[in-house]
Each structure stands twice: as structure tokens, then as C-alpha cells.
Amino acid sequence: MIEGVALKKLIRHSDDRGFFMEILRDDEELLQRFGQASLSKSYPGVIKAFHYHERQDDLWFFPCGNAQVVLYDLRPDSPTKGETNTFYLGEDNPGLLLIPKGVAHGYRVLGQVPAIIVYFTTESYRRDDPDELRIPWDDPGIGFDWTTKPR
């Protein structure tokens, strides 16, 4: 796994009424500090990639739909520089993914329904100085193939 990335598997407590699931607790120390919580919806087949941050860490959760999440370590001094990690997250595989600053990240919505992502950051978004650095989804330096392969 890329240095500094963490995956917390989420546990559903189900009964005949539905389920309950904790997402994030203050005693887990996944985030160094809390900055902002946000929500976004993406339609089937959409690829939102790649971007990275210089100041903030992200913590991603997909409560609805499913996504293929791709991380690429851009950090020059990281022992995992140049490595790629792929995660499959969503309602079929609930988890909370910590993405450190300097790690490029993006996702592709899988299946026939939209995906909703709820994400937490260590910094609040600043319109006058956004911490959003973009890389094309098909960047040859990353070289990730987003197509689903028959297996």
C-alpha cells in the first residue's frame, strides 16, 4: 500500500429495520485535524481523475453506488513514489479511505446507478487559494487503464 494511505473497513449493524454504521470517530485519529465535510454525486461511467493536494489530506466514503478508486504516489521523498493502488469502495464494500497530501487520486463510477461520495478534509476549501492540482485522467505518466477487463 502507498505510504500513509489507510483503509478502515466499515461495519454494518443490521436488523429487520435496516442498518447502522459508524463512519468516523474522533478517537480514531485518521485525520490530523478536521477542516470540512463535503458530498458529491456522479453518474454511471463518470471518471473524476486525477487531482492532488499540497496542504490537505482527504478521507473518502461512498455510501451509495460503487466506485473504482485509484491512487498514485507523487511525493518525491516517499518510499512508495510512483506506486499505484486501486480500491473498490461503495455500498457493496463500505470503507473509509485516507488519502495523504501529495497522492493523486480519482475514481470511476461502477454499475448502473450514480455514486455518492462523502469526503472529509483536513483543510477548508479556499476559493482564493484552492489546494486542487489537476492531472488528466489518462496521464501517460500514471498510465492507469480505466477499462473493465473480462476475467
N, C-alpha and C positions, 0 to 999 in steps of 0.2 A: 504494500500500500504506500502511496505517496506520503512522505514525511509530513506529519502534522494533521493529516486527514483522519477523521474519526467517524465511525458509523455506529449509531445507537439503534439497535433493534427495538421496535416499539411493541408493547404487549397489550392486546385487546382483552378486556374482561367482558365476556359475552354472557347474556342470558336471554330469556324469552322476550324481553323488552327491547333488546338491541345490544349496544356495547358501550363501554367507557374505555378511554385510553389516555394516559398522560403523555404529553409531548415533551415538555421541557420543565425542569425544576431548577431552582436557584442553588440547590446543594450539589448539582452535578458538575458544575464548573466547566461546561462545554464552551461557553463564551467568556472571554476575558472581561467583557462588560456588555451591557445591553445598550443598543443605540436606537433600533427601530424594528417594527414588525410590519410586514407588507404581504399582500396577496395578489396573485396574477392568475388569469385563466388563459390557456392556449388550446387551440383546436387540433383535432387529429391530424397527425403528419407534420405538424409545425416543428421546425428546428429553431431553437433560440440559442445561438452559439456564435462565437465564443466571446467572453469578456473576463476581465480580472480586475482586481483592486490592489492598490498600493497601501491603503491605510486600514481597510476593514476586513474582517472575517465574515463569512456567510454561514448560516445554518439553514439547510433546506429540508422541507417536509411537503410531500404530495398527499393530501388527504383524499382527493378524488381523481380518478383516472390513473394512468400509469405512464412512466417515463423512463427513457434510457438516459442516464446522466453520465457525462464524460468530463473527466478532469485531466489536465495536462500541467505538469510542474514546470513553470517558467523561472523559478528562483535560481539565480546564478550560483549561490553557495549551498544549495540543497543537495543532500546525498541522493535524492531521487530526481534530480534535474533531468528533464526530457522524458520522464516516465508518464504513461497514460493509465488511468484507472477508469473502469466502466462499472456503473451500478444500475440496477433495475429497481426502481422505487415507485411506490404508489399504493393504491388501496389493496392490491394483491400482495404487496410486500412492504408493509409500513416500516419506515425507518427515518432517522434524523441524521443528516449528513453534514459534518463540519468541513468547510472549505476554507483553508487558510489564505490570507493575503498572498498574492504572487502566484496562485494556482489558477490557471484559466479553467473556466467551467461553462457548460452549456447542456442543453437537453433536447431530446426529440420525444414528442408525444406518441405513445404507442396505442394501438387499438382504435376503436371506432367512437370513443367518447372524449370530450375535452379533458384536459388535466388542469387541476388547480394546484398551484404551489403557494405555500405559506413560508415565508422566509424571515429570519431574524438576522440582524447585522449588529456589529459592534460600534458602528457609527451611524448617525442620521444622515440622510441624503442632503447634500448641499447643492442647490441649483447653480450657485455662483462658482462652485469649485467641485464638480462631480468627480467621484472616485470610480469612474467607469471607463476602462480602457478596452477597446474593441479589437478583435481579431476575426477575420472571416471564418464562417462555419466550415469552409473547405480549404483552410490554410494548408499549403503543402508542407510547411514546417512541422505541423502537428500530424498531418497525414491520416486523420481518422476517417474510416469508411462508415458512413451513417446508414448504409443499406442493410436490410434484414436478409440474412442468408438462409436458404433452406438447409435444414440439418436432419 
